[in-house]
């Protein structure tokens, strides 16, 4: 058997072992096998992202970031690698760097709703709430039935003091996620005049008391 064929078989075997280790939640063993794949395929971005995911899951976020930064240098055209980098930067409170990574992901895949969502969260943290609104509205455009975009958008409108838009957002959300809509009413202190489907008549009773 030639060296190339042996290399291919080793890579295949190590990948299978990494997947099995992950299936049985043997994270250290999984990482070990992914590192073996990396030794044979150092420029394989899928492997680099897998290694970064494992390191992040083990709490080594800085190590994961280092691997992802190498990954986007090797191949800057992988949107989910940029997203993962932005997500980890965000978790460490590095919101400017997170926004840059999310923007790179969006440039490659404008329909990557989670990158728009992450960008929106980091923009809020940076005090750029109007820009965050734009990003969060894009989340809703891409995922019109996801409560997360509506939830964060309502809070963004509330920060901007736009009660009318808070009410409109809560009412739209109440049509498919009434519990989250009611939670937003409580958190923002804005009465959107929606009914609790689990306690019909409760709002009318409160107003009449």
CORMO-V318783 format. One record per backbone hydrogen bond with DSSP energy under -0.5 kcal/mol. CO is the residue of the C=O (numbers start at 0). NH is the residue of the N-H. Records with the same first field share a line. If there is no record, write none. Layout:
CO->NH ; NH
This chain:
1->5
2->6
3->7
4->8
5->9
6->10
7->11
8->12
9->13
10->14
11->15
12->16
13->17
14->18
15->19
16->20
17->21
18->22
19->23
20->25
21->24
24->26
25->29
26->30
27->31
28->32
29->33
30->34
31->35
32->36
33->37
34->38
35->39
36->39 ; 40
40->43
42->44
43->47
44->48
45->49
46->50
47->51
48->52
49->53
50->54
51->55
52->56
53->57
54->59
55->58
58->60
59->63
60->64
61->65
62->66
63->67
64->68
65->69
66->70
67->71
68->72
69->73
70->74
74->77
76->78
77->80 ; 81
78->82
79->83
80->84
81->85
82->86
83->87
84->88
85->89
86->90
87->91
88->93
89->92
92->94
93->97
94->98
95->99
96->100
97->101
98->102
99->103
100->104
101->105
102->106
103->107
104->108
108->111
110->112
111->114 ; 115
112->116
113->117
114->118
115->119
116->120
117->121
118->122
119->123
120->124
121->125
122->127
123->126
126->128
127->131
128->132
129->133
130->134
131->135
132->136
133->137
134->138
135->139
136->140
137->141
138->142
142->145
144->146
145->149
146->150
147->151
148->152
149->153
150->154
151->155
152->156
153->157
154->158
155->159
156->161
157->160
160->162
161->165
162->166
163->167
164->168
165->169
166->170
167->171
168->172
169->173
170->174
171->174
172->175 ; 176
176->180
177->181
178->182
179->183
180->184
181->185
182->186
183->187
184->188 ; 189
189->191
194->196
195->198
198->201
200->204
201->205
202->206
203->207
204->208
205->208
